[in-house]
Amino acid sequence: MKTLKSWIAGGLLMLVLTPAAASAMGLELSLGAWNQTPSGDVSFNGSSGNDNLSIKDNLRYDERSRILGRVKFTTPLFLPNIYFLATPSNFSDSTGSKDTSFHFGDSTFAANVPFSSELRLDHYDLDLYYGIPGLKTVTAQILNIDVGFGTRIFDFKVRLTGQSTNGTTVTESRSQLIAIPMAYVGLQIRPLKWLAIEGEGRGILYQKNHYYDAIGRLKLKPLGPLFVAGGYRYERFETDVDNVKAKAIFDGPFAELGLEF
């Protein structure tokens, strides 16, 4: 996964620093923080509802602020526009427990005994999209709608370390790297040159899995290409892959600082 991150970062940096690319493309860069509040449950090799672990009550994860970054390229001619969004999401610094014994992985964990855990849900979106032709022109550059498709790379890990019912300390974990196709829709309303209201939506539904991601953003441009933005992000997903079941919501406010050329 580190190799993948380095490859993506290097490729984006090459595009940003290439003079020909900069002159031919519109470019938007931003870095910010998202205050994530998690809820839902997760299980690994569970056989009943008793094996579900509540993210809030059993794993005892509460809100965390995580860095997020994004890059948008507006391409010339008939090439698709490009949008890259990186969202790290990792929870691991809490001690949890459950008032009944439960099965997780290949072990049965004892009731009312503290355990440590890790839940990693890093994801990286790469979207290709087009604006609806002529819409900006007929609305005097005020309204734009983008539609397209993309891929979300999910770097998922769940780990639990604690005491089993036979008294030994055990660790059970499962890691997955998944590429998921997703539809993309974007909305921009710019009533003034220095003010924009934006929305983004991504989603996919297949078999027993679904992923939805919605972002609302208010953007202000106080000086030149510099902008500040704030908004709210809501993610909801349900997955059943490789004996890991998860049903969770991550939502909360975010703030960004960036450049738009």
KEMARTOR-316676 format. One record per residue (C-alpha): chain; x, y, z; residue in one letter; residue number from 1. Coordinates in pm, whole numbers, plus 50000, padded with zeros to 5 digits. Each point is the difference from the previous one (the first is absolute). Example, Ala and Ser with C-alpha at 12.3 -4.5 7.8 and 13.67 -1.06 7.14 Angstrom:
<recs>
A:51230:49550:50780:A:1
A:50137:50344:49934:S:2
</recs>
This chain:
<recs>
A:50000:50000:50000:M:1
A:50291:50239:50065:K:2
A:50118:49939:49642:T:3
A:49653:50086:49870:L:4
A:49988:50322:50201:K:5
A:50346:50103:49879:S:6
A:49909:49927:49637:W:7
A:49681:50205:50017:I:8
A:50170:50292:50178:A:9
A:50292:50000:49756:G:10
A:49775:49994:49696:G:11
A:49790:50289:50125:L:12
A:50309:50202:50088:L:13
A:50142:49948:49650:M:14
A:49678:50130:49847:L:15
A:49988:50303:50229:V:16
A:50362:50098:49936:L:17
A:50000:49950:49622:T:18
A:49970:50345:49834:P:19
A:49814:49864:49698:A:20
A:49744:49830:50224:A:21
A:49956:50309:50216:A:22
A:49939:50225:49696:S:23
A:49754:49762:49833:A:24
A:49799:49902:50307:M:25
A:49796:50166:50268:G:26
A:50136:49894:50336:L:27
A:49859:49985:50353:E:28
A:50200:49884:50303:L:29
A:49882:49983:50359:S:30
A:50102:49861:50337:L:31
A:49773:49985:50300:G:32
A:49873:49815:50305:A:33
A:49683:49798:50045:W:34
A:49856:49943:50348:N:35
A:49869:49643:49959:Q:36
A:49733:49859:50232:T:37
A:49969:49620:49957:P:38
A:49702:49774:50068:S:39
A:49887:49653:49899:G:40
A:50137:49650:50057:D:41
A:50250:49749:49866:V:42
A:50049:49622:50024:S:43
A:50253:49745:49877:F:44
A:49885:49639:49952:N:45
A:49693:50079:50207:G:46
A:49721:49745:50019:S:47
A:49733:50208:50175:S:48
A:49912:50355:50094:G:49
A:50178:49950:50332:N:50
A:50331:49996:49811:D:51
A:49948:50354:49870:N:52
A:50220:50261:50165:L:53
A:49858:50349:50033:S:54
A:50251:50258:49882:I:55
A:49880:50243:50266:K:56
A:49906:49779:50297:D:57
A:50240:49702:49970:N:58
A:50302:50131:49809:L:59
A:49939:50338:50168:R:60
A:50114:50218:49716:Y:61
A:49889:50360:50012:D:62
A:50050:50294:49765:E:63
A:50343:50055:49846:R:64
A:50143:50271:49775:S:65
A:50179:49866:49693:R:66
A:50185:50172:49717:I:67
A:49842:49989:49656:L:68
A:50133:50124:49667:G:69
A:49872:50037:49647:R:70
A:50119:50100:49653:V:71
A:49779:50089:49701:K:72
A:50119:50042:49642:F:73
A:49774:50166:49742:T:74
A:50129:49866:49670:T:75
A:49986:50158:49652:P:76
A:49800:49888:49697:L:77
A:49802:49678:50037:F:78
A:50217:49833:50263:L:79
A:49829:49908:50328:P:80
A:50068:50213:50304:N:81
A:50186:49828:50285:I:82
A:49927:50007:50373:Y:83
A:50214:49835:50268:F:84
A:49881:49991:50363:L:85
A:50196:49845:50288:A:86
A:49822:49919:50328:T:87
A:50205:49835:50277:P:88
A:49784:49848:50275:S:89
A:50160:49802:50281:N:90
A:49881:49924:50354:F:91
A:50225:49811:50242:S:92
A:50056:50180:50330:D:93
A:49707:49874:50207:S:94
A:49945:49707:50238:T:95
A:49673:49819:49950:G:96
A:49795:49720:50156:S:97
A:49677:49803:49959:K:98
A:49775:49867:50276:D:99
A:49961:49661:49828:T:100
A:50251:49766:49839:S:101
A:50019:50030:49621:F:102
A:50161:49833:49701:H:103
A:50246:50204:49793:F:104
A:50221:49841:49734:G:105
A:50093:49652:50122:D:106
A:49978:50084:50371:S:107
A:49735:50048:50265:T:108
A:50071:50301:50220:F:109
A:49906:50008:50368:A:110
A:49724:50220:50138:A:111
A:50074:50315:50201:N:112
A:50374:49987:49927:V:113
A:50167:50307:49841:P:114
A:50137:49962:49647:F:115
A:50190:50226:49760:S:116
A:49902:50044:49639:S:117
A:50072:50174:49672:E:118
A:49762:50101:49724:L:119
A:50155:50146:49685:R:120
A:49780:50127:49718:L:121
A:50237:50208:49786:D:122
A:49857:50068:49655:H:123
A:50114:50171:49683:Y:124
A:49765:50115:49723:D:125
A:50099:50057:49637:L:126
A:49713:50140:49792:D:127
A:49970:50082:49629:L:128
A:49717:50238:49917:Y:129
A:49852:50249:49753:Y:130
A:49798:50314:50057:G:131
A:49656:50014:49837:I:132
A:50067:50179:49667:P:133
A:49871:50355:49974:G:134
A:49862:50022:50355:L:135
A:50255:50254:50123:K:136
A:49947:50211:49688:T:137
A:49621:50023:50028:V:138
A:50022:50077:50374:T:139
A:50264:50274:49961:A:140
A:50268:49784:50166:Q:141
A:49789:49961:50317:I:142
A:49899:49632:49983:L:143
A:50196:49689:49904:N:144
A:49922:49629:50039:I:145
A:50260:49726:49956:D:146
A:49928:49632:49937:V:147
A:50241:49711:49970:G:148
A:50135:49686:50155:F:149
A:50302:49901:50202:G:150
A:50172:49746:50218:T:151
A:50030:49996:50377:R:152
A:50300:49813:50137:I:153
A:49914:49875:50348:F:154
A:50286:49914:50237:D:155
A:49812:49814:50274:F:156
A:50128:49834:50316:K:157
A:49834:49876:50317:V:158
A:50198:49862:50294:R:159
A:49912:49884:50351:L:160
A:50239:49900:50280:T:161
A:49864:49868:50329:G:162
A:49936:49702:50225:Q:163
A:49823:49695:49864:S:164
A:49762:49785:50199:T:165
A:50283:49751:50075:N:166
A:50209:50275:50162:G:167
A:50263:50055:49729:T:168
A:50073:50332:49829:T:169
A:49913:49985:49631:V:170
A:50007:50235:49703:T:171
A:49761:49971:49707:E:172
A:50022:50225:49695:S:173
A:49901:50028:49637:R:174
A:50128:50244:49737:S:175
A:49853:50071:49658:Q:176
A:50091:50224:49709:L:177
A:49693:50044:49782:I:178
A:49937:50200:49683:A:179
A:49634:50101:49965:I:180
A:49841:50174:49697:P:181
A:49782:50295:50099:M:182
A:49777:50253:49826:A:183
A:50087:50367:50050:Y:184
A:49786:50317:49989:V:185
A:50118:50353:50076:G:186
A:49815:50330:50033:L:187
A:50144:50353:50008:Q:188
A:49799:50320:50049:I:189
A:50207:50320:49975:R:190
A:49777:50309:50040:P:191
A:50306:50220:50058:L:192
A:50362:49970:49889:K:193
A:50115:49961:50361:W:194
A:49718:49770:50120:L:195
A:49907:49645:49902:A:196
A:49767:49732:50134:I:197
A:50103:49648:49904:E:198
A:49868:49648:50039:G:199
A:50147:49659:49919:E:200
A:49850:49654:50001:G:201
A:50152:49656:49948:R:202
A:49829:49666:50025:G:203
A:49967:49636:49901:I:204
A:49757:49720:50084:L:205
A:50071:49636:49921:Y:206
A:49904:49668:50161:Q:207
A:50023:50046:50380:K:208
A:50227:50303:49977:N:209
A:49931:50369:49969:H:210
A:50206:50315:50035:Y:211
A:49871:50358:50009:Y:212
A:50204:50316:50046:D:213
A:49853:50354:49999:A:214
A:50185:50329:50045:I:215
A:49864:50355:50034:G:216
A:50246:50289:49983:R:217
A:49995:50381:50030:L:218
A:50304:50157:49834:K:219
A:50131:50356:50037:L:220
A:50278:50155:49788:K:221
A:50137:50299:50195:P:222
A:50313:50060:49793:L:223
A:50108:49884:49654:G:224
A:50009:49620:49966:P:225
A:49985:49946:50378:L:226
A:49679:49856:50143:F:227
A:49869:49888:50336:V:228
A:49713:49755:50027:A:229
A:49790:49821:50254:G:230
A:49721:49749:49987:G:231
A:49860:49664:50104:Y:232
A:50077:49648:49882:R:233
A:49785:49687:50043:Y:234
A:50119:49649:49917:E:235
A:49793:49685:50037:R:236
A:50098:49650:49898:F:237
A:49900:49639:50051:E:238
A:50231:49720:49889:T:239
A:50024:49623:50028:D:240
A:50333:49891:49852:V:241
A:50232:49714:50097:D:242
A:49814:49920:50326:N:243
A:50018:50362:50116:V:244
A:49668:50179:50042:K:245
A:49988:50371:50069:A:246
A:49716:50249:50010:K:247
A:50113:50350:50090:A:248
A:49949:50373:49968:I:249
A:50275:50262:50016:F:250
A:49890:50362:49998:D:251
A:50097:50344:50122:G:252
A:50116:50350:49906:P:253
A:50319:50078:49811:F:254
A:50213:50303:49909:A:255
A:50238:50055:49708:E:256
A:50264:50242:49875:L:257
A:50096:49989:49635:G:258
A:50090:50156:49667:L:259
A:49784:50018:49687:E:260
A:50140:50105:49662:F:261
</recs>
